[in-house]
Amino acid sequence: MVRRSTKIVVSQELDTEIAGQERLFLTHQARSRELYQRALYSLAGGVTSSWQITRPQPIFIEKGHGSKIIDVDGNEYVDLHGGYGAGVAGHAHPAIVTAVQRQVTAGTHFAQPSEDAIIVAENLAERFGLPLWRFTNSGTEATMDAVHLMRAATGRELIIKIEGCYHGHHDSVQVSVAPDEADVGAIDDPTPVPASAGIPSAITDLTLVATFNSLGSIEAILERHQGKVAGLIIEPIMMNAGIIKPEPGYLKGLKELLARHGSLLVFDEVKSGLAAGPGGAVRLYGVRPDLVCLAKAIGGGLIVGAVGGSSEIMGRVVDGTYEMVGTFNGNPLSMAASRAMLEEVAIPESYSWLEALQSRAVREISDIIAKHALPAHVVSIGAKGCVSFSPNPVRDYRDFLKIDDRFNHLHWLTQLNGGVFLPPWGKTEQWTISVQHTDDDISLFVDNFSCFATTVARILQHEP
């Protein structure tokens, strides 16, 4: 047990170190500061997405190539941010560039199907084992359509989501995304908490909340609401709380349990998708859901989303029971990029390279953690990895809440000031390794982590 006085000293030293790294950060972000101040007059919050609001200020990026990005101040970084997982191909991958250049000269929008759309759908059907597909323009749209399809197919209104999972920003899933500890309720009966203002109470009444890695919490909901639950939407690998993997048998048990109650299973693989492996969690764990949602990595850097499903469920689209529409769905630029991604980038050789780089990063960072006896561990799957600043495995959102995110912020600042760009949202996010990263890129990442670990070990030396 750390004495109270020791806790105060550790906390103060950690805050002091963060402040120093933030000052260093600002010394090489002058142009970003100018653009941010200008943007405040025309962009709400000075950014194009609230997730781009970072401390001490946002970073404006000018260009990217290969494994690197360059900001408006001319600072070059090894990009392990990867657009929150979209960047498995890296930047300006030759196959993607060629495909988009070819298509852009032939036309950018027709609101009609293309041959590329068929080829992409066939490829996804083979990878994920689900026969019928439709395209959207984002992960949010994909999960929105999946929720609608669950309800259309079952005639039921209630859905279940997992506490701490993010499925986009449409109403039905803006519940218990990142609730505060004071609001979550009992672990065996979590309280549905609106993710922000603007979510009607009628929505939270229709969205039931369960705990990840707990079949019992799902079963209890299904028993309480017999015959009323359309289905469950879940990240099969939680990726809004670092990385939390499903325990053995959990996903298989979910499918069997839901099927017994006439409810459907939706995998949100917007983040895991091609990043976790060539067929995502579906292939990794051998559990085929009724619907799967994809986005991010499948577009090779372009805007795209997808919903795939069984013939029975997608049959509701075929017969017009559910009208799945969108002016830009299957846009020819996005389909050209997705085809190149699937046929030329997300191939066995690429995954072998990703695995080699990831294995090295995990091994060497784990060795550094052990050397300094840090209360942390590494979690990785496919191209994605994270350092969880907890001495124990994190199995659900409640465990995740116990992590002090100041360690993550200090890590982000240390990496950024050392030339490596990570996602800025602390303990919620992960790094993404692309097919264009090199051993040198991993070396810089590991070296920066070593510096960070030395600092944290010094701060924690006050512990008895």
Sequence and secondary structure as in RCSB ss.txt:
>XXXX:A:sequence
MVRRSTKIVVSQELDTEIAGQERLFLTHQARSRELYQRALYSLAGGVTSSWQITRPQPIFIEKGHGSKIIDVDGN
EYVDLHGGYGAGVAGHAHPAIVTAVQRQVTAGTHFAQPSEDAIIVAENLAERFGLPLWRFTNSGTEATMDAVHLM
RAATGRELIIKIEGCYHGHHDSVQVSVAPDEADVGAIDDPTPVPASAGIPSAITDLTLVATFNSLGSIEAILERH
QGKVAGLIIEPIMMNAGIIKPEPGYLKGLKELLARHGSLLVFDEVKSGLAAGPGGAVRLYGVRPDLVCLAKAIGG
GLIVGAVGGSSEIMGRVVDGTYEMVGTFNGNPLSMAASRAMLEEVAIPESYSWLEALQSRAVREISDIIAKHALP
AHVVSIGAKGCVSFSPNPVRDYRDFLKIDDRFNHLHWLTQLNGGVFLPPWGKTEQWTISVQHTDDDISLFVDNFS
CFATTVARILQHEP
>XXXX:A:secstr
   HHHHHHHHHHHHHHHHHHHHHHHHT HHHHHHHHHHTTTSGGGSSSGGG  SS    EEEEEBTEEEETT  
EEEE SHHHHT TT BS HHHHHHHHHHHTT S  SS  HHHHHHHHHHHHHHS  EEEEESSHHHHHHHHHHHH
HHHH   EEEEETT    SSGGG BSSS  GGGSEETTEE   BSSTT  HHHHHHEEEE TT HHHHHHHHHHT
TTTEEEEEE SSB SSS B   TTHHHHHHHHHHHTT EEEEE TTTHHHH TTHHHHHHT   SEEEE GGGGT
TS  EEEEE HHHHHHHHTTSS    TTTT HHHHHHHHHIIIIISSHHHHHHHHHHHHHHHHHHHHHHHHHT S
 EEEEETTEEEEE  SS   SHHHHHTS HHHHHHHHHHHHHTTEE  SSGGG  EE  TT  HHHHHHHHHHHH
HHHHHHHHHHTT  
